[in-house]
């Protein structure tokens, strides 16, 4: 289940982040938020895990019909809208990451290709879990070790472990070409 993060919740430290997260931002029939709480429960387990999902986080989305695995998306905006039918919708916009099996480029499991493909209306109810995407070979080892030891960005111990992916290449989904990732590929665009 999902619930919006309360006003005043800041994804990062500092006064600027707190001011930006101070309250939802209405825009027409949409109200923008900085994040939400995802509640996960394991089968056969009474324990419920809460994940704070904020702008810039990577998530696994439920596969669409015909897809073999969960899609990986970096959330760049999140909002709630109530159109004329009165149904509340929790939506987001995110940058798509491709698994090698979705392209013509073979790579081992655990690798993803970043792209400029934007998913404009992601249903947040389809978020299965947060995941980690580490860019480049040098950052991969350090980031995986730090993530395993420290927990999530909000100080909670990570339980159960999140899926870990490495991204070394940018995939042009229109031309079906690859290039090495750059610093701008790993920057959060639009939060």
C-alpha positions in Angstrom: 0.0 0.0 0.0 1.1 3.6 -0.6 0.8 6.8 1.4 2.3 10.2 0.6 5.2 11.3 2.8 4.1 13.9 5.3 4.7 17.6 4.7 8.2 18.6 5.9 9.8 15.3 5.0 13.0 16.1 3.2 14.9 13.6 1.0 18.2 15.2 1.8 19.8 17.2 4.6 19.7 21.0 4.8 17.3 23.9 4.8 16.8 24.0 1.1 15.6 20.3 1.0 13.3 20.9 4.0 11.8 24.0 2.4 11.3 22.2 -0.9 9.5 19.4 0.9 7.5 21.6 3.3 4.2 21.0 1.6 2.6 19.4 -1.5 2.6 21.7 -4.6 -0.8 22.0 -6.3 -0.9 22.5 -10.0 -4.3 22.4 -11.6 -5.9 19.1 -10.8 -2.5 17.6 -9.8 -0.8 17.9 -6.5 2.9 17.2 -6.6 4.7 15.4 -3.8 8.4 14.7 -2.9 7.8 11.0 -2.1 5.7 8.3 -0.6 5.9 5.4 1.8 5.8 1.9 0.3 4.7 -0.8 2.7 6.0 -4.3 1.9 5.0 -7.6 3.5 6.6 -10.9 2.9 4.5 -14.0 2.3 4.2 -16.0 5.5 5.7 -13.3 7.5 3.9 -10.9 9.9 6.7 -8.3 9.5 5.9 -5.2 7.4 8.8 -3.3 5.9 8.3 0.4 5.0 10.4 2.1 2.3 10.5 5.8 1.8 10.5 6.4 -1.9 11.6 9.9 -2.9 12.3 11.8 -6.1 15.4 10.4 -7.7 15.0 6.9 -6.3 15.1 3.8 -8.5 12.2 1.4 -8.3 11.0 -1.9 -9.8 7.7 -1.7 -11.5 5.3 -4.6 -12.0 5.8 -6.0 -15.5 3.3 -5.1 -18.1 1.5 -7.9 -20.1 4.1 -9.5 -22.3 7.1 -8.4 -20.2 9.1 -11.2 -18.5 10.6 -9.1 -15.7 9.9 -6.0 -13.6 10.9 -2.7 -15.3 13.4 -0.4 -13.6 12.6 3.3 -13.5 14.2 6.3 -11.8 11.3 8.4 -10.4 11.7 12.1 -11.4 8.3 13.5 -10.3 5.3 12.2 -8.3 1.8 13.5 -8.1 -1.8 12.8 -7.2 -4.6 13.8 -9.6 -8.3 13.6 -9.3 -9.9 14.0 -12.8 -13.6 14.4 -13.5 -14.4 10.8 -12.8 -13.4 11.4 -9.1 -10.9 8.5 -8.9 -7.7 9.4 -7.1 -4.7 8.5 -9.1 -1.1 8.3 -7.7 1.2 8.8 -10.7 4.8 9.5 -11.5 7.2 10.3 -14.3 10.4 8.3 -14.6 13.5 7.5 -16.7 13.5 4.0 -18.0 16.4 1.6 -17.6 16.6 -1.3 -19.9 17.6 -4.9 -19.1 20.0 -6.4 -21.7 17.3 -9.0 -22.6 15.1 -6.1 -23.8 17.8 -5.0 -26.3 20.1 -6.5 -28.9 23.1 -6.2 -26.6 23.9 -9.2 -24.4 25.3 -8.5 -20.9 25.4 -10.6 -17.7 22.5 -10.5 -15.2 22.5 -7.5 -12.9 23.4 -5.0 -15.6 21.1 -2.3 -16.9 21.3 0.4 -19.7 20.2 3.9 -18.8 18.3 5.7 -21.5 16.5 9.0 -22.3 13.2 7.1 -22.5 10.7 8.8 -20.2 7.7 6.9 -18.8 5.3 9.9 -18.5 2.5 8.3 -16.4 3.8 5.5 -14.2 1.1 4.2 -11.8 2.7 4.2 -8.4 0.6 1.4 -7.3 2.7 -0.7 -9.6 5.9 -0.1 -7.6 7.1 -3.4 -6.2 10.3 -2.3 -4.4 13.1 0.1 -4.4 16.4 -0.9 -6.0 19.9 0.4 -6.3 21.5 1.3 -9.6 25.3 2.1 -9.5 26.9 3.8 -12.5 30.3 2.8 -13.8 32.8 0.1 -12.8 34.7 2.0 -10.1 31.5 3.2 -8.3 30.0 -0.3 -8.3 32.2 -2.0 -5.7 32.2 1.0 -3.3 28.5 1.7 -3.6 27.4 -1.9 -3.2 29.6 -2.3 -0.1 28.3 1.0 1.4 24.6 0.1 0.7 25.0 -3.3 2.3 26.5 -1.8 5.4 24.5 1.3 6.0 20.8 0.8 5.2 18.7 3.3 3.3 19.1 7.1 3.0 16.6 7.6 5.8 18.6 5.7 8.4 16.5 2.5 8.4 18.2 -0.8 8.1 17.6 -2.3 4.7 15.5 -5.4 5.1 15.1 -7.5 3.0 18.0 -6.6 0.7 17.2 -4.6 -2.4 18.0 -5.6 -6.0 21.4 -4.2 -7.1 22.2 -3.3 -10.7 25.2 -1.8 -12.4 24.9 0.6 -15.3 28.0 1.1 -17.6 26.2 2.1 -20.8 23.6 4.5 -22.1 21.1 2.9 -24.5 19.5 4.9 -27.3 16.2 3.1 -27.5 15.3 4.7 -30.9 18.6 4.0 -32.7 19.4 0.8 -30.8 23.0 2.0 -30.0 25.1 2.1 -26.9 27.7 4.5 -25.6 29.6 4.7 -22.3 27.8 6.4 -19.4 28.9 9.9 -18.5 28.5 12.0 -15.3 25.4 13.6 -16.7 23.8 10.1 -17.2 24.0 9.5 -13.4 22.6 12.9 -12.4 19.0 13.2 -11.3 17.1 15.1 -13.9 14.0 17.0 -12.8 13.4 16.5 -9.1 
